[in-house]
Amino acid sequence: MEDADRIVVDNGKRTMTLNELAHSQPGMDRLMAEIAERARRLHYAGMAGNWPLAAYFARSLGKRLRESAFSRPKYTEAMEEFLEVDYAPLRNAVANGDRAAFAAAWDHVVARVNHWHEEFGKGYIVYKTPDTPPPDLDLTPRP
């Protein structure tokens, strides 16, 4: 028996070994569902010119992307490249409150997301910008 099977943790609902805890972590399918919703919110906040909200989702999306690479190390190098090369212009457009730059950077990000899906043998997953904004958020910029 390895050490990770002997160490028991309590998540407030049950006790489990470290190995059981590790196996309960979400896979890329669950992580990407969260990521896609944050991306949707980022897109529509930016297009509405709500830069504080867009900045919030840009940070949140970046964190989730980093977490996904941590969780699935085979994607680490590609994710670092995506964040530094492809995602950075989008973050900069948000920081500068530049809607035209944001729209162009968004289109580039979508194309690169689909490139990476193809690169990792998941070309059947084709991301597109959702047709509608999230119904639970008022995207109106605040004074």
C-alpha positions as CSV (number, residue, x, y, z in Angstrom):
1,M,0.0,0.0,0.0
2,E,1.4,3.4,-0.9
3,D,1.4,6.4,1.4
4,A,-1.3,8.2,-0.6
5,D,-3.6,5.2,0.3
6,R,-2.9,5.6,4.0
7,I,-3.4,9.3,4.3
8,V,-7.0,10.1,4.9
9,V,-8.6,13.6,4.4
10,D,-12.0,14.8,5.2
11,N,-13.9,17.0,2.8
12,G,-16.7,17.8,5.2
13,K,-19.0,15.2,3.8
14,R,-16.8,12.0,3.9
15,T,-13.3,10.8,4.5
16,M,-11.2,9.6,1.6
17,T,-7.6,8.7,0.8
18,L,-5.4,11.1,-1.1
19,N,-5.6,8.8,-4.1
20,E,-9.4,8.9,-4.0
21,L,-9.3,12.7,-3.7
22,A,-7.0,12.9,-6.7
23,H,-9.3,10.7,-8.8
24,S,-12.3,12.9,-7.9
25,Q,-10.7,15.9,-9.6
26,P,-12.6,17.1,-12.8
27,G,-11.4,16.0,-16.2
28,M,-10.9,18.3,-19.1
29,D,-14.5,17.9,-20.2
30,R,-15.8,19.4,-17.0
31,L,-13.0,22.1,-16.8
32,M,-13.7,23.1,-20.4
33,A,-17.4,23.5,-19.7
34,E,-16.5,26.1,-17.0
35,I,-14.0,27.7,-19.2
36,A,-16.5,28.1,-22.1
37,E,-19.0,29.8,-19.9
38,R,-16.4,32.2,-18.6
39,A,-15.3,32.9,-22.1
40,R,-18.9,33.7,-23.1
41,R,-19.2,36.1,-20.2
42,L,-15.9,37.7,-21.1
43,H,-16.9,38.1,-24.7
44,Y,-20.2,39.8,-24.1
45,A,-18.9,42.0,-21.3
46,G,-16.2,43.2,-23.6
47,M,-18.5,43.8,-26.5
48,A,-20.8,45.8,-24.2
49,G,-17.9,47.9,-23.1
50,N,-18.2,46.8,-19.5
51,W,-14.4,46.8,-19.0
52,P,-14.4,46.1,-15.2
53,L,-16.6,43.0,-15.7
54,A,-14.6,41.9,-18.8
55,A,-11.4,42.3,-16.7
56,Y,-12.9,40.1,-14.0
57,F,-13.8,37.4,-16.4
58,A,-10.4,37.7,-18.2
59,R,-8.6,37.0,-14.9
60,S,-11.0,34.2,-14.0
61,L,-10.7,32.6,-17.4
62,G,-6.9,32.8,-17.3
63,K,-6.9,31.1,-13.8
64,R,-9.2,28.3,-15.1
65,L,-7.0,27.7,-18.1
66,R,-3.9,27.5,-15.9
67,E,-5.7,25.1,-13.6
68,S,-6.6,22.9,-16.5
69,A,-3.0,22.6,-17.6
70,F,-2.0,21.9,-14.0
71,S,-4.6,19.1,-13.8
72,R,-3.6,17.7,-17.2
73,P,0.2,18.3,-17.6
74,K,0.3,17.1,-21.2
75,Y,-1.3,20.4,-22.1
76,T,1.0,22.6,-20.1
77,E,3.4,23.7,-22.8
78,A,0.6,24.4,-25.3
79,M,-1.5,26.3,-22.6
80,E,1.5,28.5,-21.7
81,E,2.0,29.3,-25.4
82,F,-1.7,30.1,-25.8
83,L,-1.9,32.3,-22.7
84,E,1.3,34.2,-23.5
85,V,0.9,34.6,-27.3
86,D,-2.8,34.2,-28.1
87,Y,-4.6,35.3,-25.0
88,A,-2.4,38.3,-24.0
89,P,-3.7,40.6,-26.8
90,L,-7.3,40.0,-25.5
91,R,-6.2,40.8,-21.9
92,N,-4.5,43.9,-23.2
93,A,-7.6,45.1,-25.2
94,V,-9.6,44.7,-22.0
95,A,-7.1,46.6,-19.9
96,N,-7.1,49.4,-22.6
97,G,-10.9,49.4,-23.0
98,D,-10.4,49.1,-26.7
99,R,-13.5,47.4,-28.3
100,A,-12.1,47.1,-31.8
101,A,-8.9,45.5,-30.5
102,F,-11.0,43.3,-28.3
103,A,-13.1,42.1,-31.2
104,A,-10.1,41.3,-33.3
105,A,-8.3,39.6,-30.4
106,W,-11.4,37.6,-29.6
107,D,-11.6,36.3,-33.2
108,H,-8.0,35.3,-33.0
109,V,-8.5,33.5,-29.7
110,V,-11.4,31.5,-31.1
111,A,-9.3,30.5,-34.1
112,R,-6.4,29.4,-31.9
113,V,-8.7,27.5,-29.5
114,N,-9.8,25.5,-32.5
115,H,-6.2,25.1,-33.7
116,W,-5.3,23.6,-30.3
117,H,-8.3,21.3,-30.3
118,E,-7.1,20.0,-33.7
119,E,-3.5,19.7,-32.5
120,F,-4.5,17.5,-29.6
121,G,-6.7,15.2,-31.7
122,K,-10.0,16.8,-30.7
123,G,-10.8,18.6,-34.0
124,Y,-14.4,17.5,-33.6
125,I,-14.7,20.0,-30.8
126,V,-15.2,23.3,-32.7
127,Y,-15.7,26.3,-30.4
128,K,-17.8,29.2,-31.6
129,T,-18.9,32.4,-30.0
130,P,-22.3,31.8,-28.4
131,D,-25.1,33.6,-30.2
132,T,-26.6,35.1,-27.0
133,P,-25.2,36.8,-24.0
134,P,-25.6,35.2,-20.6
135,P,-29.2,35.8,-19.4
136,D,-28.3,36.1,-15.8
137,L,-26.0,39.2,-16.1
138,D,-26.7,42.8,-16.7
139,L,-23.8,43.7,-18.9
140,T,-24.5,47.5,-18.9
141,P,-21.4,49.4,-18.0
142,R,-21.6,51.2,-14.7
143,P,-20.6,54.8,-14.3
